[in-house]
């Protein structure tokens, strides 16, 4: 077998556009899912029984069904209800809903790791539940969960490759397109793998730098 990467040169713009779309979809889904996850955590841990049950069921359903099935339901199932979405929006919604379930559990672990004394001190000061979370618990909880959120961010970026199944023009779709056009399967997949690895490494490095600056108050 002779390897030749020269046939892939015309497809470089597609590869770069693909990884750009992968990052675009991932970033939106991470932030949107993070917002939803906070409400899921608060609802699950709150005192309103029906809301706690709803949030618990949501988390379990999305954590225990394949992302591929969820994307199929959104992209191919919703049109039967009169809701047509293009691949980018379908991927963003699917990844957001899936990410929210996992991130809610990350936040739960982060908040539960906070010493009980902080909660008791907030209660002694007369702070309400919302103010306790905002002014007392949020900063240490955010530091607790930041490494896990970074890991979730990278996993979400890699999971965005599933979007190729619904014709999302991301990196995996570009890899498969180049492979089919040139019959350079090994070369196409290798280049795509290197791009995924490089992007994931840069995301991890950027996260560590951001963490060091954001939580400088916690440095010993």
N, C-alpha and C positions, 0 to 999 in steps of 0.2 A: 504494500500500500504506500502510495506516494502522497505526502501532504503538500498542499499548495494553498496558501492564504491569499494569493493575488486576486483570485476570482471574487473575493469578498470586498475588495476596495470600492466598487460602485455602490455597495450596500452600507457603507459607513454612515451616510446621513440617516438611513432608516434605523440603524443601531442607536445612534445618538438621540434621535427623536423618540425612539422606543424607551430608552432609559429615562429620558426627560418626562415622558408621560407616566412611567412607573413611579417616579419620585413625586410628580404632581398629584397623582391619585392617592399615594401613600400619605403625603403630608396632610392633605385635606381630611382623609379618613382618620388619621391619628388625632388631629385636633378636634374634629367634630365628634369622634367616638369618645375622646377624653371628656368633653362636656357632658355628653349623654351618660357616661359612666359615673360621673359624680352624682347625678340625680338618681341613677340606679342604686348606687351604694346608699345614699341617704334614704331612699324609699325602702330598700330592703332592711335597713337597720332602724327604721322609724317605728313609731307606735301605731300607725294606721295599718290595721291588719290586711285589708284588701290590697293596699298598695304594696305592702311587703310581700304578699303572695304573688302579685303580678310581677314585681321586679325579680323575685326568685325564679319564677317560671321562665321569664325572659332570658335570664342568665343561663339557666340550665339548658334551655332549648338551643340557644345559639352556640353554647360551648360543646354540645353533644350531638350536633349535626354537622356534616361536612360543609365547608365553605363553598365547594363546588355546587352542592345541591341548593344552597341559599342563593347563589348567583343565577342558577337556572330558573329558580322560582321568580326572581325579580325580573330577569331579562326575557324569559320565555313564558312565564306564567301570568305576569301582570297584564300583558296585552289582551288576554282573554277577558280581563275586567275593564278594558278600555284605557289602560295606562301603558303608553309606549315610551320607552326610555332608550336613549342612544347608549352604546357600550360604555362610554366614559361615566355617565351618570349612574348607570346600573352598577358599575364596579365601585364607584364612590359610595353609593348607598349600601351595597352589600358589605364592603369592607368596614364601613362605619358601624353598621349594626353588629357585625361580628366582633370588631375590635372593642366596642363598648362593653360587651359581656365579659371579655377577658380583663379589660382594664378596671372594671368595677370590682372584681375580685382582688386585683392588685391594690387598689385603694383601700379595700376592706382590711387587707393584711397590714397596710401601712398605718392606718388609723388605730388598729387594735394593738399595734406594737408600741404605741405611745404610753408612757407611764401613767397609771391611774391618778397619780398625784397631781398632774397638770389639769385633769378634768375636775378634780376636787377643788383645786385652787380657783379655777374659773367659776365653779359653782359658789364658792365662798365669797367671791367678789360680786356675785349677783348677775353674772353674764348669762344671757339666754343661749339656747342651743345654737342658733345661727351665728351669734357673736363669738361663742366659744370656738366653733370650728374656724371662723375667719381669723380671729386675733390670737388664738392660743394653739390650736391643733394643726392648722394648715401648713405652717412652715416646717415643723419637724416631720409631719406626715409626708410632705412632698419630698423631703430629703430621704426618708425611708424608702420611698417607692421609686425614686428617680432611676436607679440602676435597672430595676425591673421594667420600667417604662421604656428605657433605652432598648432593652432586649426585645420588648414587644414591638417597638418601632421598626427594628431591623427584621423581625419575623413578619411583620405586616408588609414591609417592602418586598420580601421574598415571596410572600403569599400573593402579591399582586400579579404574579406570573399566571395564576389561575385565570385571570381575566382574558387571556388569549383564547379561552374556550368560547367566550361570547364576542369574539372579534375585537377585543380591546387592542388597539395598535401599540402595545407596550413592547418591552424588550424581547420577551419570549416569542411574541408574534413576529417580530422582526427576525429573530433567529430562525424560526421555522420557514419564513418567507424566503430568506437567503438560502437556506438548505434546499428547499424545493426547487429554487431557480437554478442553483449551481450544482446540485448533487454533492456538495461539499458538506456532508452532515457533520463529521467530526470537527472540521474547522469552524463551522458556523456555531456549533454548540460550545466549542472551546472559547471562542471569542466572547460569546454571551456570558459564559460562566466567569470569565475574567472580569468582565464589566460588572456583573453582580457582586463578585468578591471585592472588587475595588470600591464600588459604591458603598457596600456594607461596612468596609473598613473605614472609609471616610466619615460615614455617619457615626460610627462608634467613637472615632477620634474627636469629632466635633462635639459629641455628647459629653465626653470626658472634660474637654476644655470648658464647655458651657457649665457643667456641674461644678467645676472648680471655682468659676467666677460667681455663679449664682449662690452657692452655699459657702462662701468665704467665711461667713460668720461662724460656721461649724468647725472650721479648721482648728486643730489643736496647736 
